[in-house]
Amino acid sequence: MKLPQILSGILGLVLAIIAIRWMISPEESALSLNMILFEGEGRNTQIRDFTGIFLSTSVFCFISMITRQYQWICCTGIVFLVIALMSILASQIHVAPITYSSLIAEVIFAVMALVSSFLFKFK
């Protein structure tokens, strides 16, 4: 197995674990991000959005790993790059505190995905 497939597989597995954790134990998942688990419709939105992001980006990673097509893993990189950018913008525009551990993870996920995409495309 080559490096882009290994990166895609590792990232896909990590994102799948995070998604499954949001499905099985959303309260613990929220607490790990220093968030409270909302009540009512907010809870539904919070669980579905976090699970949806992590599960869909995980699927993108696995599709890319299997098909060796760079576009899928590139989508994962774009998603996490936008999330990291929005974290910085939220702190600047809306005075929302930055969770640096999450920001670092988002940047790492984006870099892993984009490096894998580049390697799939140009190897």
Stockholm file with secondary structure:
# STOCKHOLM 1.0

chainA/1-123         MKLPQILSGILGLVLAIIAIRWMISPEESALSLNMILFEGEGRNTQIRDFTGIFLSTSVFCFISMITRQYQWICCTGIVFLVIALMSILASQIHVAPITYSSLIAEVIFAVMALVSSFLFKFK
#=GR chainA/1-123 SS CCHHHHHHHHHHHHHHHHHHHHHHCHHHHHHHTTCCCCCHHHHHHHHHHHHHHHHHHHHHHHHHHHHCCHHHHHHHHHHHHHHHHHHHHHHHHSCCCCCHHHHHHHHHHHHHHHHHHHHHHHC
#=GC SS_cons         CCHHHHHHHHHHHHHHHHHHHHHHCHHHHHHHTTCCCCCHHHHHHHHHHHHHHHHHHHHHHHHHHHHCCHHHHHHHHHHHHHHHHHHHHHHHHSCCCCCHHHHHHHHHHHHHHHHHHHHHHHC
//
